[in-house]
Amino acid sequence: MTSIVHLLDGACVAIIDGFRNGRTKPSQLRVSPSGYESVALVKSAELSRGNPLVLLDLDVVLDPSLEGDRTAITWAGTPEQEPLC
């Protein structure tokens, strides 16, 4: 199972780097299938109440192109995505 700590660490680094590079609003946290499963397991109570899967105030999106603990951030208002972390 993918480590939530590693997912959070990668996402935080990508967000800080984005802010330093002039980005203003992260909108999605993209995670691997195993990362999505790990977040869904931790957030199962919220999901059972019909809430969306959210981490760091970002929508969590399954990205099959990512593996393991890798994450990527999608920024609002820009079509390009941040490099993988």
mmCIF file of the C-alpha atoms, coordinates in Angstrom:
data_MODEL
# 
_entry.id   MODEL 
# 
loop_
_atom_site.group_PDB 
_atom_site.id 
_atom_site.type_symbol 
_atom_site.label_atom_id 
_atom_site.label_alt_id 
_atom_site.label_comp_id 
_atom_site.label_asym_id 
_atom_site.label_entity_id 
_atom_site.label_seq_id 
_atom_site.pdbx_PDB_ins_code 
_atom_site.Cartn_x 
_atom_site.Cartn_y 
_atom_site.Cartn_z 
_atom_site.occupancy 
_atom_site.B_iso_or_equiv 
_atom_site.pdbx_formal_charge 
_atom_site.auth_seq_id 
_atom_site.auth_comp_id 
_atom_site.auth_asym_id 
_atom_site.auth_atom_id 
_atom_site.pdbx_PDB_model_num 
ATOM 1  C CA . MET A 1 1  ? 0.000   0.000  0.000   1.00 0.00 ? 1  MET A CA 1 
ATOM 2  C CA . THR A 1 2  ? 1.147   3.523  -0.781  1.00 0.00 ? 2  THR A CA 1 
ATOM 3  C CA . SER A 1 3  ? 2.237   5.735  2.115   1.00 0.00 ? 3  SER A CA 1 
ATOM 4  C CA . ILE A 1 4  ? -0.011  8.732  2.779   1.00 0.00 ? 4  ILE A CA 1 
ATOM 5  C CA . VAL A 1 5  ? 3.002   10.488 4.327   1.00 0.00 ? 5  VAL A CA 1 
ATOM 6  C CA . HIS A 1 6  ? 4.952   10.153 1.062   1.00 0.00 ? 6  HIS A CA 1 
ATOM 7  C CA . LEU A 1 7  ? 1.954   11.384 -0.950  1.00 0.00 ? 7  LEU A CA 1 
ATOM 8  C CA . LEU A 1 8  ? 1.601   14.432 1.304   1.00 0.00 ? 8  LEU A CA 1 
ATOM 9  C CA . ASP A 1 9  ? 5.318   15.150 1.207   1.00 0.00 ? 9  ASP A CA 1 
ATOM 10 C CA . GLY A 1 10 ? 5.445   14.999 -2.596  1.00 0.00 ? 10 GLY A CA 1 
ATOM 11 C CA . ALA A 1 11 ? 2.352   17.157 -2.952  1.00 0.00 ? 11 ALA A CA 1 
ATOM 12 C CA . CYS A 1 12 ? 3.612   19.798 -0.514  1.00 0.00 ? 12 CYS A CA 1 
ATOM 13 C CA . VAL A 1 13 ? 6.960   20.045 -2.308  1.00 0.00 ? 13 VAL A CA 1 
ATOM 14 C CA . ALA A 1 14 ? 5.206   20.421 -5.686  1.00 0.00 ? 14 ALA A CA 1 
ATOM 15 C CA . ILE A 1 15 ? 2.871   23.107 -4.319  1.00 0.00 ? 15 ILE A CA 1 
ATOM 16 C CA . ILE A 1 16 ? 5.699   25.115 -2.730  1.00 0.00 ? 16 ILE A CA 1 
ATOM 17 C CA . ASP A 1 17 ? 7.751   24.850 -5.931  1.00 0.00 ? 17 ASP A CA 1 
ATOM 18 C CA . GLY A 1 18 ? 4.726   25.992 -7.932  1.00 0.00 ? 18 GLY A CA 1 
ATOM 19 C CA . PHE A 1 19 ? 4.203   29.021 -5.709  1.00 0.00 ? 19 PHE A CA 1 
ATOM 20 C CA . ARG A 1 20 ? 7.891   29.904 -6.040  1.00 0.00 ? 20 ARG A CA 1 
ATOM 21 C CA . ASN A 1 21 ? 7.511   29.714 -9.824  1.00 0.00 ? 21 ASN A CA 1 
ATOM 22 C CA . GLY A 1 22 ? 4.555   32.103 -9.901  1.00 0.00 ? 22 GLY A CA 1 
ATOM 23 C CA . ARG A 1 23 ? 1.660   29.662 -9.863  1.00 0.00 ? 23 ARG A CA 1 
ATOM 24 C CA . THR A 1 24 ? -1.276  30.780 -7.746  1.00 0.00 ? 24 THR A CA 1 
ATOM 25 C CA . LYS A 1 25 ? -3.933  28.073 -7.284  1.00 0.00 ? 25 LYS A CA 1 
ATOM 26 C CA . PRO A 1 26 ? -3.419  24.328 -7.173  1.00 0.00 ? 26 PRO A CA 1 
ATOM 27 C CA . SER A 1 27 ? -6.676  22.598 -8.141  1.00 0.00 ? 27 SER A CA 1 
ATOM 28 C CA . GLN A 1 28 ? -6.078  18.836 -8.179  1.00 0.00 ? 28 GLN A CA 1 
ATOM 29 C CA . LEU A 1 29 ? -3.801  16.317 -6.560  1.00 0.00 ? 29 LEU A CA 1 
ATOM 30 C CA . ARG A 1 30 ? -3.209  13.494 -9.029  1.00 0.00 ? 30 ARG A CA 1 
ATOM 31 C CA . VAL A 1 31 ? -2.122  10.179 -7.516  1.00 0.00 ? 31 VAL A CA 1 
ATOM 32 C CA . SER A 1 32 ? -1.382  6.643  -8.677  1.00 0.00 ? 32 SER A CA 1 
ATOM 33 C CA . PRO A 1 33 ? -4.000  3.902  -8.420  1.00 0.00 ? 33 PRO A CA 1 
ATOM 34 C CA . SER A 1 34 ? -2.401  2.591  -5.213  1.00 0.00 ? 34 SER A CA 1 
ATOM 35 C CA . GLY A 1 35 ? -2.190  6.144  -3.854  1.00 0.00 ? 35 GLY A CA 1 
ATOM 36 C CA . TYR A 1 36 ? -5.866  6.699  -4.603  1.00 0.00 ? 36 TYR A CA 1 
ATOM 37 C CA . GLU A 1 37 ? -6.725  3.454  -2.822  1.00 0.00 ? 37 GLU A CA 1 
ATOM 38 C CA . SER A 1 38 ? -4.695  4.512  0.233   1.00 0.00 ? 38 SER A CA 1 
ATOM 39 C CA . VAL A 1 39 ? -6.343  7.934  0.434   1.00 0.00 ? 39 VAL A CA 1 
ATOM 40 C CA . ALA A 1 40 ? -9.804  6.399  -0.059  1.00 0.00 ? 40 ALA A CA 1 
ATOM 41 C CA . LEU A 1 41 ? -9.128  3.943  2.771   1.00 0.00 ? 41 LEU A CA 1 
ATOM 42 C CA . VAL A 1 42 ? -8.083  6.720  5.167   1.00 0.00 ? 42 VAL A CA 1 
ATOM 43 C CA . LYS A 1 43 ? -11.017 8.895  4.090   1.00 0.00 ? 43 LYS A CA 1 
ATOM 44 C CA . SER A 1 44 ? -13.624 6.095  4.000   1.00 0.00 ? 44 SER A CA 1 
ATOM 45 C CA . ALA A 1 45 ? -15.887 7.789  6.565   1.00 0.00 ? 45 ALA A CA 1 
ATOM 46 C CA . GLU A 1 46 ? -16.042 10.978 4.481   1.00 0.00 ? 46 GLU A CA 1 
ATOM 47 C CA . LEU A 1 47 ? -16.669 8.991  1.307   1.00 0.00 ? 47 LEU A CA 1 
ATOM 48 C CA . SER A 1 48 ? -19.474 7.014  2.954   1.00 0.00 ? 48 SER A CA 1 
ATOM 49 C CA . ARG A 1 49 ? -21.204 10.346 3.699   1.00 0.00 ? 49 ARG A CA 1 
ATOM 50 C CA . GLY A 1 50 ? -21.038 11.214 -0.007  1.00 0.00 ? 50 GLY A CA 1 
ATOM 51 C CA . ASN A 1 51 ? -18.201 13.717 0.269   1.00 0.00 ? 51 ASN A CA 1 
ATOM 52 C CA . PRO A 1 52 ? -15.599 13.972 -2.520  1.00 0.00 ? 52 PRO A CA 1 
ATOM 53 C CA . LEU A 1 53 ? -12.095 12.637 -2.003  1.00 0.00 ? 53 LEU A CA 1 
ATOM 54 C CA . VAL A 1 54 ? -10.076 15.667 -0.845  1.00 0.00 ? 54 VAL A CA 1 
ATOM 55 C CA . LEU A 1 55 ? -6.584  16.003 0.593   1.00 0.00 ? 55 LEU A CA 1 
ATOM 56 C CA . LEU A 1 56 ? -4.811  19.310 1.327   1.00 0.00 ? 56 LEU A CA 1 
ATOM 57 C CA . ASP A 1 57 ? -8.026  21.020 0.170   1.00 0.00 ? 57 ASP A CA 1 
ATOM 58 C CA . LEU A 1 58 ? -7.430  19.584 -3.328  1.00 0.00 ? 58 LEU A CA 1 
ATOM 59 C CA . ASP A 1 59 ? -9.606  17.131 -5.224  1.00 0.00 ? 59 ASP A CA 1 
ATOM 60 C CA . VAL A 1 60 ? -7.805  13.805 -5.382  1.00 0.00 ? 60 VAL A CA 1 
ATOM 61 C CA . VAL A 1 61 ? -7.792  12.399 -8.915  1.00 0.00 ? 61 VAL A CA 1 
ATOM 62 C CA . LEU A 1 62 ? -6.675  8.940  -9.974  1.00 0.00 ? 62 LEU A CA 1 
ATOM 63 C CA . ASP A 1 63 ? -3.911  9.139  -12.594 1.00 0.00 ? 63 ASP A CA 1 
ATOM 64 C CA . PRO A 1 64 ? -2.991  5.714  -14.020 1.00 0.00 ? 64 PRO A CA 1 
ATOM 65 C CA . SER A 1 65 ? 0.218   7.154  -15.502 1.00 0.00 ? 65 SER A CA 1 
ATOM 66 C CA . LEU A 1 66 ? 1.647   7.602  -11.992 1.00 0.00 ? 66 LEU A CA 1 
ATOM 67 C CA . GLU A 1 67 ? 3.171   4.782  -9.966  1.00 0.00 ? 67 GLU A CA 1 
ATOM 68 C CA . GLY A 1 68 ? 3.574   4.191  -6.233  1.00 0.00 ? 68 GLY A CA 1 
ATOM 69 C CA . ASP A 1 69 ? 4.015   7.332  -4.121  1.00 0.00 ? 69 ASP A CA 1 
ATOM 70 C CA . ARG A 1 70 ? 4.340   9.715  -7.073  1.00 0.00 ? 70 ARG A CA 1 
ATOM 71 C CA . THR A 1 71 ? 2.016   12.696 -7.197  1.00 0.00 ? 71 THR A CA 1 
ATOM 72 C CA . ALA A 1 72 ? 1.385   15.553 -9.602  1.00 0.00 ? 72 ALA A CA 1 
ATOM 73 C CA . ILE A 1 73 ? -0.425  18.848 -9.174  1.00 0.00 ? 73 ILE A CA 1 
ATOM 74 C CA . THR A 1 74 ? -2.820  20.412 -11.680 1.00 0.00 ? 74 THR A CA 1 
ATOM 75 C CA . TRP A 1 75 ? -2.997  24.191 -11.400 1.00 0.00 ? 75 TRP A CA 1 
ATOM 76 C CA . ALA A 1 76 ? -6.182  26.196 -11.988 1.00 0.00 ? 76 ALA A CA 1 
ATOM 77 C CA . GLY A 1 77 ? -6.218  28.298 -15.116 1.00 0.00 ? 77 GLY A CA 1 
ATOM 78 C CA . THR A 1 78 ? -3.307  26.552 -16.794 1.00 0.00 ? 78 THR A CA 1 
ATOM 79 C CA . PRO A 1 79 ? -3.505  23.604 -19.174 1.00 0.00 ? 79 PRO A CA 1 
ATOM 80 C CA . GLU A 1 80 ? -0.024  22.320 -18.343 1.00 0.00 ? 80 GLU A CA 1 
ATOM 81 C CA . GLN A 1 81 ? 0.618   20.161 -15.332 1.00 0.00 ? 81 GLN A CA 1 
ATOM 82 C CA . GLU A 1 82 ? 3.457   20.226 -12.882 1.00 0.00 ? 82 GLU A CA 1 
ATOM 83 C CA . PRO A 1 83 ? 6.261   17.696 -13.180 1.00 0.00 ? 83 PRO A CA 1 
ATOM 84 C CA . LEU A 1 84 ? 5.844   14.478 -11.266 1.00 0.00 ? 84 LEU A CA 1 
ATOM 85 C CA . CYS A 1 85 ? 7.040   14.411 -7.671  1.00 0.00 ? 85 CYS A CA 1 
# 
